Amino acid sequence: MSKIKAIIFDFDGTLVDSEHFHFNCWNEVLKAHNLELSYNYYTEHCAGTPTPLTAKALVETYKLNITSKELSDLKEEITEKRLRKEDIKFMPNALNTLEYFYKLEIPMFLVTGSVRSDVDFILEKTDIKKYFKFSITRSEVKKSKPHPESYLKAIEKSNFNSKDFLVFEDTKNGVESAKLSGLTCFAIQEMKEMHKKLTLADKIFENFDKAILYLEREGLL
């Protein structure tokens, strides 16, 4: 592994502590259908999966009396409303990590399965937009993670080669998307029981601090 010249971050679950937020949004939507997901089920089957695909899976699995498009639209509507009311929370040391790489003048990019409107709102609300050269969201691609399109688009748009990047992800779909794009990917996942799903990652760490210590120790920065 050569020295890191650029970094790509996933958003939900990697930088933003959003899994409980989306879990609650889904259960708010599903309440009308007498369905309540457990958090274990959500992390196992839904985390890191784009809303339309999750909606399709839920409709098929639970034989819901609603189309997947209708369910997906309702989830997006509730997400947008709650985003504007609730405080944005970050993963442990995420902000310190952004500042760390920013001071090292390592270019950073954002690749996420969230929609453009939600991402732009959070970037502006939390004042972290300054850290990223650009962002690629679900709104700019035809196929979401685990398809590699979003990462390939980011590579093409940047002035770097795939070997120059390090990606930070937290889910199986995200890791798979990065690896299919030929990128080095570190998984940051504090839930050890999820590590067995992240074996495609080049390295797995419980938090950003441990990942940075590794990069420093190996002389990769």
GROMACS elastic network, one bead per residue, 0.5 to 0.9 nm:
[ bonds ]
;  ai    aj funct       b0    kb
    1     4     6  0.85027   500
    1   163     6  0.84147   500
    1   184     6  0.82589   500
    1   220     6  0.77849   500
    2     5     6  0.89078   500
    2   163     6  0.77396   500
    2   164     6  0.75829   500
    2   220     6  0.65050   500
    3   164     6  0.74256   500
    3   165     6  0.89872   500
    3   215     6  0.89904   500
    3   219     6  0.73044   500
    3   221     6  0.56509   500
    4     7     6  0.74005   500
    4   106     6  0.80709   500
    4   163     6  0.85264   500
    4   164     6  0.57577   500
    4   165     6  0.60644   500
    4   166     6  0.63886   500
    4   215     6  0.88723   500
    4   220     6  0.58329   500
    4   221     6  0.56454   500
    5   106     6  0.61837   500
    5   107     6  0.72916   500
    5   160     6  0.80217   500
    5   163     6  0.88872   500
    5   164     6  0.51536   500
    5   165     6  0.61934   500
    5   166     6  0.80738   500
    5   221     6  0.78669   500
    6   106     6  0.55833   500
    6   108     6  0.59274   500
    6   109     6  0.79186   500
    6   160     6  0.75951   500
    6   164     6  0.60942   500
    6   166     6  0.64989   500
    6   167     6  0.87694   500
    7   101     6  0.85957   500
    7   106     6  0.71683   500
    7   107     6  0.63700   500
    7   109     6  0.62550   500
    7   110     6  0.85641   500
    7   164     6  0.83708   500
    7   165     6  0.53637   500
    7   167     6  0.57894   500
    7   168     6  0.77561   500
    8   107     6  0.86477   500
    8   108     6  0.57266   500
    8   110     6  0.55072   500
    8   111     6  0.66838   500
    8   151     6  0.87362   500
    8   154     6  0.86834   500
    8   165     6  0.69679   500
    8   166     6  0.62645   500
    8   168     6  0.63836   500
    8   169     6  0.88170   500
    9    14     6  0.73070   500
    9    15     6  0.74378   500
    9   108     6  0.74298   500
    9   109     6  0.62770   500
    9   111     6  0.62020   500
    9   112     6  0.80403   500
    9   166     6  0.85798   500
    9   167     6  0.58440   500
    9   168     6  0.50116   500
    9   169     6  0.66879   500
   10    13     6  0.78158   500
   10    14     6  0.57633   500
   10    15     6  0.69247   500
   10   109     6  0.88408   500
   10   110     6  0.60048   500
   10   111     6  0.52814   500
   10   112     6  0.53119   500
   10   113     6  0.82578   500
   10   167     6  0.76877   500
   10   168     6  0.61472   500
   10   169     6  0.53679   500
   10   170     6  0.76962   500
   10   174     6  0.75976   500
   11    14     6  0.54297   500
   11    15     6  0.51128   500
   11    16     6  0.58739   500
   11    17     6  0.88646   500
   11    18     6  0.88021   500
   11   110     6  0.69509   500
   11   111     6  0.70335   500
   11   112     6  0.55340   500
   11   113     6  0.80402   500
   11   114     6  0.79920   500
   11   119     6  0.84400   500
   11   169     6  0.82170   500
   12    15     6  0.62196   500
   12    16     6  0.51136   500
   12    17     6  0.65925   500
   12    18     6  0.55450   500
   12    19     6  0.70004   500
   12    47     6  0.89031   500
   12    48     6  0.76600   500
   12   112     6  0.73408   500
   12   113     6  0.81248   500
   12   114     6  0.77018   500
   12   170     6  0.84590   500
   13    16     6  0.54638   500
   13    17     6  0.52217   500
   13    18     6  0.56712   500
   13    19     6  0.59446   500
   13    47     6  0.83331   500
   13    48     6  0.80325   500
   13    90     6  0.85122   500
   13    91     6  0.70876   500
   13   169     6  0.81287   500
   13   170     6  0.62386   500
   13   171     6  0.81085   500
   13   188     6  0.89183   500
   13   189     6  0.84559   500
   14    17     6  0.72238   500
   14    18     6  0.87949   500
   14    90     6  0.84772   500
   14    91     6  0.66192   500
   14    94     6  0.78484   500
   14   168     6  0.71255   500
   14   169     6  0.59035   500
   14   170     6  0.55200   500
   14   171     6  0.86772   500
   14   187     6  0.86810   500
   14   188     6  0.67267   500
   14   189     6  0.79030   500
   15    18     6  0.86804   500
   15    89     6  0.89774   500
   15    90     6  0.58293   500
   15    91     6  0.54458   500
   15    92     6  0.84017   500
   15    93     6  0.88088   500
   15    94     6  0.54384   500
   15    95     6  0.78202   500
   16    19     6  0.84685   500
   16    88     6  0.74531   500
   16    89     6  0.60450   500
   16    91     6  0.55085   500
   16    94     6  0.78214   500
   17    20     6  0.74799   500
   17    21     6  0.78571   500
   17    88     6  0.77739   500
   17    89     6  0.52992   500
   17    92     6  0.84426   500
   18    22     6  0.61537   500
   18    23     6  0.84306   500
   18    88     6  0.81154   500
   18    89     6  0.72485   500
   18    90     6  0.78713   500
   18    91     6  0.85442   500
   19    22     6  0.52365   500
   19    23     6  0.59710   500
   19    24     6  0.85615   500
   19    42     6  0.87108   500
   19    43     6  0.79311   500
   19    47     6  0.68745   500
   19    48     6  0.88889   500
   20    24     6  0.60835   500
   20    25     6  0.85233   500
   20    39     6  0.80360   500
   21    24     6  0.52998   500
   21    25     6  0.62996   500
   21    26     6  0.88021   500
   21    79     6  0.84279   500
   21    82     6  0.86443   500
   21    83     6  0.87938   500
   22    26     6  0.61182   500
   22    27     6  0.86030   500
   22    47     6  0.86079   500
   22    75     6  0.88519   500
   22    79     6  0.72967   500
   23    26     6  0.52680   500
   23    27     6  0.63854   500
   23    28     6  0.87219   500
   23    37     6  0.79757   500
   23    38     6  0.86897   500
   23    39     6  0.70077   500
   23    42     6  0.66206   500
   23    43     6  0.86057   500
   23    46     6  0.86892   500
   23    47     6  0.85669   500
   24    27     6  0.51508   500
   24    28     6  0.61511   500
   24    29     6  0.87433   500
   25    28     6  0.51070   500
   25    29     6  0.64371   500
   25    30     6  0.87102   500
   25    75     6  0.66164   500
   25    76     6  0.88413   500
   25    78     6  0.63820   500
   25    79     6  0.61733   500
   25    82     6  0.80416   500
   26    29     6  0.51774   500
   26    30     6  0.61065   500
   26    31     6  0.85641   500
   26    36     6  0.85108   500
   26    37     6  0.80599   500
   26    75     6  0.63074   500
   26    78     6  0.85933   500
   26    79     6  0.87458   500
   27    31     6  0.58589   500
   27    35     6  0.74147   500
   27    36     6  0.55557   500
   27    37     6  0.63992   500
   28    31     6  0.53996   500
   28    32     6  0.78507   500
   28    36     6  0.85098   500
   28    75     6  0.84603   500
   28    78     6  0.80735   500
   29    32     6  0.64740   500
   29    33     6  0.80115   500
   29    71     6  0.76377   500
   29    74     6  0.67024   500
   29    75     6  0.62064   500
   29    78     6  0.76686   500
   30    33     6  0.52122   500
   30    34     6  0.65573   500
   30    35     6  0.53143   500
   30    36     6  0.64181   500
   30    37     6  0.83519   500
   30    71     6  0.85717   500
   31    34     6  0.50626   500
   31    35     6  0.55780   500
   31    36     6  0.64718   500
   32    35     6  0.75653   500
   33    36     6  0.87026   500
   33    64     6  0.70137   500
   33    65     6  0.78410   500
   35    62     6  0.84854   500
   37    40     6  0.82552   500
   37    41     6  0.63516   500
   37    42     6  0.64912   500
   38    41     6  0.51952   500
   38    42     6  0.62891   500
   38    43     6  0.88110   500
   39    43     6  0.61676   500
   39    44     6  0.84344   500
   40    43     6  0.52786   500
   40    44     6  0.60248   500
   40    45     6  0.85235   500
   41    44     6  0.50696   500
   41    45     6  0.59098   500
   41    46     6  0.75557   500
   42    45     6  0.54224   500
   42    47     6  0.61990   500
   43    46     6  0.58103   500
   43    48     6  0.84402   500
   43   194     6  0.85271   500
   44    47     6  0.68568   500
   44   194     6  0.81652   500
   45    48     6  0.86651   500
   45    49     6  0.80152   500
   45    54     6  0.81376   500
   46    49     6  0.54533   500
   46    50     6  0.82048   500
   46    51     6  0.85150   500
   46    53     6  0.87973   500
   46    54     6  0.59693   500
   46    57     6  0.89948   500
   47    50     6  0.84360   500
   47    54     6  0.88824   500
   47   171     6  0.70512   500
   47   172     6  0.89540   500
   47   173     6  0.87986   500
   48   113     6  0.76051   500
   48   145     6  0.79836   500
   48   146     6  0.88275   500
   48   170     6  0.79240   500
   48   171     6  0.55821   500
   48   172     6  0.73658   500
   48   173     6  0.60314   500
   48   174     6  0.66326   500
   49    52     6  0.84017   500
   49    53     6  0.65582   500
   49    54     6  0.62185   500
   49   113     6  0.75695   500
   49   144     6  0.83296   500
   49   145     6  0.72279   500
   49   146     6  0.81634   500
   49   171     6  0.87932   500
   49   173     6  0.68959   500
   49   174     6  0.86398   500
   50    53     6  0.55518   500
   50    54     6  0.63125   500
   50    55     6  0.87043   500
   50   113     6  0.58193   500
   50   114     6  0.71106   500
   50   138     6  0.80651   500
   50   144     6  0.67958   500
   50   145     6  0.75313   500
   51    54     6  0.50835   500
   51    55     6  0.60112   500
   51    56     6  0.85697   500
   51    72     6  0.59546   500
   51    73     6  0.87816   500
   51    75     6  0.75077   500
   51    76     6  0.76783   500
   51   113     6  0.86095   500
   51   114     6  0.82675   500
   52    55     6  0.51030   500
   52    56     6  0.62088   500
   52    57     6  0.87068   500
   52    68     6  0.69993   500
   52    69     6  0.69170   500
   52    71     6  0.82113   500
   52    72     6  0.52601   500
   52    73     6  0.83020   500
   53    56     6  0.50732   500
   53    57     6  0.62169   500
   53    58     6  0.86427   500
   53    68     6  0.83168   500
   53    72     6  0.84165   500
   54    57     6  0.51148   500
   54    58     6  0.61327   500
   54    59     6  0.86067   500
   54    68     6  0.86020   500
   54    72     6  0.79956   500
   55    58     6  0.51695   500
   55    59     6  0.61370   500
   55    60     6  0.85909   500
   55    67     6  0.85352   500
   55    68     6  0.51389   500
   55    69     6  0.74384   500
   55    70     6  0.86573   500
   55    71     6  0.58795   500
   55    72     6  0.53879   500
   55    75     6  0.84830   500
   56    59     6  0.52959   500
   56    60     6  0.62306   500
   56    61     6  0.85274   500
   56    67     6  0.79401   500
   56    69     6  0.77611   500
   56    71     6  0.82463   500
   56    72     6  0.80687   500
   57    60     6  0.52254   500
   57    61     6  0.58788   500
   57    62     6  0.83887   500
   57    68     6  0.81444   500
   58    61     6  0.51062   500
   58    62     6  0.58289   500
   58    63     6  0.76958   500
   58    64     6  0.74965   500
   58    68     6  0.80270   500
   59    62     6  0.55827   500
   59    63     6  0.52786   500
   59    65     6  0.76359   500
   59    66     6  0.71100   500
   59    67     6  0.70540   500
   59    68     6  0.60521   500
   59    71     6  0.81189   500
   60    63     6  0.51730   500
   60    64     6  0.71100   500
   60    68     6  0.85199   500
   61    64     6  0.80634   500
   63    66     6  0.85939   500
   64    67     6  0.78465   500
   64    68     6  0.88997   500
   66    69     6  0.83005   500
   66    70     6  0.64700   500
   66    71     6  0.66155   500
   67    70     6  0.52092   500
   67    71     6  0.62829   500
   67    72     6  0.85661   500
   68    71     6  0.50431   500
   68    72     6  0.59574   500
   68    73     6  0.84960   500
   69    72     6  0.50857   500
   69    73     6  0.60975   500
   69    74     6  0.86184   500
   70    73     6  0.51509   500
   70    74     6  0.62317   500
   70    75     6  0.86919   500
   71    74     6  0.51719   500
   71    75     6  0.62573   500
   71    76     6  0.87111   500
   72    75     6  0.51333   500
   72    76     6  0.62388   500
   72    77     6  0.86441   500
   73    76     6  0.51087   500
   73    77     6  0.61478   500
   73    78     6  0.86988   500
   74    77     6  0.50607   500
   74    78     6  0.62337   500
   74    79     6  0.85125   500
   75    78     6  0.52449   500
   75    79     6  0.60260   500
   75    80     6  0.86112   500
   76    79     6  0.50253   500
   76    80     6  0.61664   500
   76    81     6  0.87036   500
   76   115     6  0.89322   500
   77    80     6  0.52847   500
   77    81     6  0.63732   500
   77    82     6  0.87520   500
   78    81     6  0.51384   500
   78    82     6  0.60945   500
   78    83     6  0.84155   500
   79    82     6  0.52922   500
   79    83     6  0.59447   500
   79    84     6  0.87317   500
   79   118     6  0.83289   500
   80    83     6  0.52070   500
   80    84     6  0.65968   500
   80   117     6  0.84563   500
   80   118     6  0.67004   500
   81    84     6  0.55614   500
   81    85     6  0.67423   500
   81    86     6  0.89774   500
   82    85     6  0.50784   500
   82    86     6  0.58883   500
   83    86     6  0.55656   500
   83    87     6  0.75945   500
   83    88     6  0.76402   500
   83   118     6  0.77494   500
   83   121     6  0.83998   500
   83   122     6  0.80855   500
   84    87     6  0.81016   500
   84   121     6  0.83368   500
   88   122     6  0.74112   500
   88   125     6  0.83277   500
   88   126     6  0.73943   500
   90    93     6  0.79115   500
   90    94     6  0.62765   500
   90    95     6  0.73149   500
   91    94     6  0.53827   500
   91    95     6  0.81403   500
   91   207     6  0.87845   500
   92    95     6  0.80538   500
   92    96     6  0.87647   500
   92   207     6  0.71917   500
   92   208     6  0.77129   500
   93    96     6  0.50986   500
   93    97     6  0.60093   500
   93    98     6  0.86892   500
   93   207     6  0.78463   500
   93   208     6  0.65371   500
   93   209     6  0.72353   500
   94    97     6  0.50541   500
   94    98     6  0.63435   500
   94    99     6  0.87432   500
   94   207     6  0.89125   500
   94   208     6  0.70204   500
   95    98     6  0.51514   500
   95    99     6  0.62876   500
   95   100     6  0.85515   500
   95   128     6  0.83355   500
   96    99     6  0.50986   500
   96   100     6  0.60022   500
   96   101     6  0.87998   500
   97   101     6  0.63877   500
   97   102     6  0.84208   500
   97   208     6  0.68595   500
   97   209     6  0.78690   500
   97   212     6  0.82959   500
   98   101     6  0.54960   500
   98   102     6  0.60139   500
   98   103     6  0.86770   500
   98   108     6  0.83746   500
   98   128     6  0.85259   500
   98   131     6  0.68032   500
   99   103     6  0.61101   500
   99   104     6  0.86128   500
   99   131     6  0.77949   500
  100   103     6  0.53938   500
  100   104     6  0.65101   500
  100   105     6  0.88697   500
  101   105     6  0.62676   500
  101   106     6  0.55637   500
  101   107     6  0.78528   500
  101   108     6  0.79111   500
  101   131     6  0.89031   500
  102   106     6  0.60407   500
  102   107     6  0.73245   500
  102   108     6  0.78407   500
  102   131     6  0.65668   500
  103   106     6  0.77129   500
  104   107     6  0.88973   500
  104   221     6  0.84754   500
  105   108     6  0.89054   500
  106   221     6  0.87979   500
  107   131     6  0.80963   500
  107   132     6  0.72277   500
  107   133     6  0.67854   500
  108   131     6  0.64921   500
  108   132     6  0.50003   500
  108   133     6  0.60901   500
  108   134     6  0.80416   500
  109   131     6  0.80143   500
  109   133     6  0.55882   500
  109   134     6  0.55400   500
  109   135     6  0.58513   500
  109   136     6  0.82133   500
  109   154     6  0.78742   500
  109   158     6  0.88589   500
  110   132     6  0.65840   500
  110   133     6  0.81756   500
  110   134     6  0.65214   500
  110   136     6  0.61698   500
  110   137     6  0.80851   500
  110   154     6  0.84348   500
  111   114     6  0.89165   500
  111   134     6  0.88522   500
  111   135     6  0.57645   500
  111   137     6  0.60021   500
  111   138     6  0.85995   500
  111   150     6  0.65818   500
  111   151     6  0.67008   500
  111   154     6  0.73772   500
  112   115     6  0.80154   500
  112   119     6  0.84146   500
  112   135     6  0.77793   500
  112   136     6  0.63374   500
  112   138     6  0.65585   500
  112   144     6  0.86714   500
  112   145     6  0.83767   500
  112   150     6  0.78368   500
  112   174     6  0.86883   500
  113   136     6  0.84911   500
  113   137     6  0.56705   500
  113   139     6  0.83722   500
  113   144     6  0.61979   500
  113   145     6  0.66674   500
  113   150     6  0.84792   500
  113   174     6  0.87926   500
  114   117     6  0.85626   500
  114   118     6  0.68701   500
  114   119     6  0.65925   500
  114   137     6  0.58143   500
  114   138     6  0.55284   500
  114   139     6  0.78123   500
  115   118     6  0.56734   500
  115   119     6  0.63553   500
  115   120     6  0.87520   500
  115   137     6  0.56720   500
  115   138     6  0.51281   500
  115   139     6  0.53123   500
  115   140     6  0.85810   500
  116   119     6  0.51716   500
  116   120     6  0.59984   500
  116   121     6  0.84532   500
  116   135     6  0.88707   500
  116   136     6  0.81606   500
  116   137     6  0.55869   500
  116   138     6  0.69216   500
  116   139     6  0.56432   500
  116   140     6  0.79715   500
  117   120     6  0.53355   500
  117   121     6  0.61477   500
  117   122     6  0.87776   500
  117   139     6  0.86938   500
  118   121     6  0.51681   500
  118   122     6  0.63303   500
  118   123     6  0.86573   500
  119   122     6  0.52794   500
  119   123     6  0.61048   500
  119   124     6  0.86216   500
  119   135     6  0.87161   500
  119   137     6  0.76574   500
  120   123     6  0.50708   500
  120   124     6  0.61345   500
  120   125     6  0.84151   500
  120   129     6  0.82420   500
  121   124     6  0.53450   500
  121   125     6  0.59404   500
  121   126     6  0.85134   500
  122   126     6  0.58882   500
  122   127     6  0.80748   500
  122   128     6  0.83030   500
  122   129     6  0.86654   500
  123   126     6  0.55675   500
  123   127     6  0.57905   500
  123   128     6  0.53517   500
  123   130     6  0.85792   500
  124   127     6  0.51289   500
  124   128     6  0.69796   500
  124   129     6  0.63159   500
  125   128     6  0.82143   500
  126   129     6  0.79923   500
  127   130     6  0.70667   500
  127   131     6  0.89753   500
  128   131     6  0.57881   500
  128   132     6  0.78095   500
  129   132     6  0.58327   500
  129   133     6  0.84795   500
  129   134     6  0.86443   500
  130   133     6  0.77540   500
  131   134     6  0.89954   500
  132   135     6  0.70023   500
  133   158     6  0.87527   500
  134   154     6  0.85277   500
  134   157     6  0.89874   500
  134   158     6  0.88131   500
  135   154     6  0.79136   500
  136   139     6  0.79663   500
  136   140     6  0.64167   500
  136   141     6  0.81293   500
  136   150     6  0.64324   500
  136   151     6  0.80974   500
  136   153     6  0.76935   500
  136   154     6  0.66245   500
  137   140     6  0.56480   500
  137   141     6  0.72449   500
  137   144     6  0.87732   500
  137   150     6  0.73850   500
  138   141     6  0.55504   500
  138   142     6  0.77237   500
  138   143     6  0.78437   500
  138   144     6  0.61134   500
  138   145     6  0.87302   500
  138   150     6  0.76869   500
  139   142     6  0.79674   500
  140   150     6  0.78819   500
  141   144     6  0.67014   500
  141   149     6  0.67002   500
  141   150     6  0.62290   500
  141   153     6  0.83224   500
  142   149     6  0.77432   500
  142   150     6  0.87884   500
  143   146     6  0.83781   500
  143   147     6  0.60350   500
  143   148     6  0.80397   500
  143   149     6  0.63489   500
  143   150     6  0.77628   500
  144   147     6  0.56276   500
  144   148     6  0.76151   500
  144   149     6  0.70137   500
  144   150     6  0.68331   500
  144   177     6  0.86391   500
  145   148     6  0.63246   500
  145   149     6  0.76513   500
  145   150     6  0.73165   500
  145   151     6  0.88555   500
  145   173     6  0.57175   500
  145   174     6  0.59236   500
  145   175     6  0.88268   500
  145   176     6  0.77662   500
  145   177     6  0.54361   500
  145   178     6  0.86380   500
  146   149     6  0.86993   500
  146   172     6  0.79756   500
  146   174     6  0.58622   500
  146   175     6  0.76815   500
  146   176     6  0.55678   500
  146   178     6  0.80807   500
  146   180     6  0.84111   500
  147   150     6  0.76246   500
  147   151     6  0.87771   500
  147   173     6  0.82080   500
  147   174     6  0.88508   500
  147   176     6  0.77967   500
  147   177     6  0.53229   500
  147   178     6  0.87454   500
  147   180     6  0.76594   500
  147   181     6  0.88592   500
  148   151     6  0.55394   500
  148   152     6  0.60627   500
  148   153     6  0.85624   500
  148   176     6  0.78854   500
  148   178     6  0.64246   500
  148   179     6  0.80294   500
  148   180     6  0.57304   500
  148   181     6  0.54626   500
  149   152     6  0.51009   500
  149   153     6  0.60019   500
  149   154     6  0.85949   500
  149   177     6  0.79151   500
  149   181     6  0.79772   500
  150   153     6  0.51395   500
  150   154     6  0.63080   500
  150   155     6  0.88168   500
  150   177     6  0.81063   500
  150   178     6  0.89118   500
  151   155     6  0.62411   500
  151   156     6  0.85989   500
  151   177     6  0.71290   500
  151   178     6  0.63264   500
  151   180     6  0.89016   500
  151   181     6  0.62849   500
  151   183     6  0.85856   500
  152   155     6  0.51188   500
  152   156     6  0.61709   500
  152   157     6  0.85844   500
  152   162     6  0.87081   500
  152   178     6  0.86446   500
  152   181     6  0.59311   500
  152   182     6  0.88917   500
  153   156     6  0.51011   500
  153   157     6  0.60931   500
  153   158     6  0.86008   500
  154   157     6  0.51285   500
  154   158     6  0.61156   500
  155   158     6  0.52587   500
  155   159     6  0.75452   500
  155   160     6  0.65489   500
  155   161     6  0.66825   500
  155   162     6  0.64463   500
  155   165     6  0.87166   500
  155   181     6  0.88088   500
  156   159     6  0.75273   500
  156   160     6  0.80228   500
  156   161     6  0.83609   500
  157   160     6  0.86242   500
  158   161     6  0.82230   500
  160   163     6  0.81446   500
  160   164     6  0.61986   500
  160   165     6  0.76382   500
  161   164     6  0.54562   500
  161   165     6  0.73671   500
  162   165     6  0.57560   500
  162   166     6  0.87759   500
  162   181     6  0.76979   500
  162   182     6  0.62605   500
  162   183     6  0.56337   500
  162   184     6  0.82452   500
  163   166     6  0.82110   500
  163   182     6  0.76083   500
  163   183     6  0.64594   500
  163   184     6  0.73604   500
  164   183     6  0.83595   500
  164   184     6  0.86975   500
  165   183     6  0.64166   500
  165   184     6  0.66053   500
  165   185     6  0.85545   500
  166   183     6  0.67716   500
  166   184     6  0.52087   500
  166   185     6  0.58029   500
  166   186     6  0.73238   500
  167   175     6  0.85087   500
  167   178     6  0.70784   500
  167   183     6  0.69826   500
  167   184     6  0.61420   500
  167   186     6  0.60855   500
  167   187     6  0.82725   500
  168   174     6  0.88959   500
  168   175     6  0.83337   500
  168   184     6  0.89000   500
  168   185     6  0.59054   500
  168   186     6  0.51130   500
  168   187     6  0.58234   500
  168   188     6  0.66548   500
  169   172     6  0.84219   500
  169   173     6  0.89928   500
  169   174     6  0.57761   500
  169   175     6  0.59372   500
  169   178     6  0.83818   500
  169   185     6  0.70115   500
  169   186     6  0.64068   500
  169   188     6  0.61028   500
  169   189     6  0.82695   500
  169   201     6  0.87093   500
  170   173     6  0.87099   500
  170   174     6  0.68092   500
  170   175     6  0.72666   500
  170   186     6  0.83423   500
  170   187     6  0.51154   500
  170   188     6  0.51358   500
  170   189     6  0.54271   500
  170   190     6  0.89688   500
  170   198     6  0.81019   500
  171   174     6  0.52338   500
  171   175     6  0.61936   500
  171   176     6  0.85549   500
  171   187     6  0.74308   500
  171   188     6  0.85666   500
  171   189     6  0.79073   500
  171   194     6  0.82534   500
  171   197     6  0.77943   500
  171   198     6  0.68288   500
  172   175     6  0.52050   500
  172   176     6  0.60421   500
  172   177     6  0.85349   500
  172   187     6  0.88893   500
  172   194     6  0.88658   500
  172   197     6  0.58246   500
  172   198     6  0.53684   500
  172   199     6  0.84107   500
  172   200     6  0.79825   500
  172   201     6  0.86472   500
  173   176     6  0.51647   500
  173   177     6  0.61320   500
  173   178     6  0.87219   500
  173   198     6  0.89690   500
  174   177     6  0.51170   500
  174   178     6  0.63136   500
  174   179     6  0.86909   500
  174   187     6  0.89748   500
  175   178     6  0.51932   500
  175   179     6  0.61429   500
  175   180     6  0.85327   500
  175   185     6  0.65089   500
  175   186     6  0.79600   500
  175   187     6  0.70784   500
  175   198     6  0.69743   500
  175   199     6  0.88543   500
  175   200     6  0.66525   500
  175   201     6  0.59419   500
  176   179     6  0.51680   500
  176   180     6  0.60034   500
  176   181     6  0.85633   500
  176   198     6  0.86046   500
  176   200     6  0.67525   500
  176   201     6  0.79078   500
  177   180     6  0.52717   500
  177   181     6  0.64434   500
  178   181     6  0.51518   500
  178   182     6  0.67095   500
  178   183     6  0.54877   500
  178   184     6  0.73571   500
  178   185     6  0.64480   500
  178   201     6  0.88085   500
  179   182     6  0.50829   500
  179   183     6  0.52621   500
  179   184     6  0.67523   500
  179   185     6  0.68094   500
  179   200     6  0.74283   500
  179   201     6  0.75438   500
  179   202     6  0.88836   500
  180   183     6  0.74791   500
  184   201     6  0.77299   500
  184   202     6  0.63666   500
  184   203     6  0.89491   500
  185   200     6  0.85097   500
  185   201     6  0.53905   500
  185   202     6  0.55418   500
  185   203     6  0.70884   500
  185   204     6  0.88938   500
  186   201     6  0.56422   500
  186   202     6  0.57085   500
  186   204     6  0.57604   500
  186   205     6  0.73649   500
  186   211     6  0.78498   500
  187   195     6  0.85419   500
  187   198     6  0.69445   500
  187   199     6  0.89900   500
  187   201     6  0.59702   500
  187   202     6  0.78173   500
  187   203     6  0.62734   500
  187   205     6  0.61467   500
  187   206     6  0.82371   500
  187   207     6  0.89407   500
  188   203     6  0.87151   500
  188   204     6  0.60882   500
  188   205     6  0.50289   500
  188   206     6  0.55642   500
  188   207     6  0.55173   500
  188   208     6  0.66174   500
  188   211     6  0.79546   500
  189   192     6  0.70346   500
  189   194     6  0.72586   500
  189   195     6  0.71575   500
  189   198     6  0.89542   500
  189   204     6  0.72680   500
  189   205     6  0.62858   500
  189   207     6  0.65135   500
  190   193     6  0.88646   500
  190   194     6  0.83572   500
  190   195     6  0.87649   500
  190   205     6  0.75149   500
  190   207     6  0.61438   500
  191   194     6  0.56090   500
  191   195     6  0.72490   500
  191   206     6  0.72957   500
  192   195     6  0.53083   500
  192   196     6  0.80610   500
  192   206     6  0.74309   500
  193   196     6  0.66880   500
  193   197     6  0.85071   500
  194   197     6  0.56639   500
  194   198     6  0.70419   500
  195   198     6  0.51182   500
  195   199     6  0.69286   500
  195   204     6  0.72313   500
  195   205     6  0.89317   500
  196   199     6  0.60562   500
  197   200     6  0.80258   500
  198   201     6  0.57569   500
  198   203     6  0.89121   500
  198   204     6  0.73985   500
  199   202     6  0.77272   500
  199   203     6  0.81782   500
  199   204     6  0.79172   500
  200   203     6  0.85433   500
  201   204     6  0.65471   500
  203   211     6  0.84995   500
  204   207     6  0.89498   500
  204   211     6  0.82212   500
  205   208     6  0.72184   500
  205   209     6  0.87026   500
  205   210     6  0.62820   500
  205   211     6  0.60011   500
  206   209     6  0.85516   500
  206   210     6  0.71202   500
  206   211     6  0.82460   500
  207   210     6  0.57798   500
  207   211     6  0.67329   500
  208   211     6  0.50254   500
  208   212     6  0.61678   500
  208   213     6  0.85928   500
  209   212     6  0.52210   500
  209   213     6  0.61957   500
  209   214     6  0.86745   500
  210   213     6  0.50829   500
  210   214     6  0.62664   500
  210   215     6  0.87453   500
  211   214     6  0.51464   500
  211   215     6  0.63258   500
  211   216     6  0.87275   500
  212   216     6  0.60955   500
  212   217     6  0.84411   500
  213   216     6  0.51577   500
  213   217     6  0.59991   500
  213   218     6  0.85373   500
  214   217     6  0.50843   500
  214   218     6  0.60853   500
  214   219     6  0.84981   500
  214   220     6  0.85417   500
  215   218     6  0.52900   500
  215   219     6  0.61175   500
  215   220     6  0.51382   500
  215   221     6  0.63200   500
  216   219     6  0.51025   500
  216   220     6  0.62204   500
  216   221     6  0.62751   500
  217   220     6  0.78148   500
  218   221     6  0.83549   500
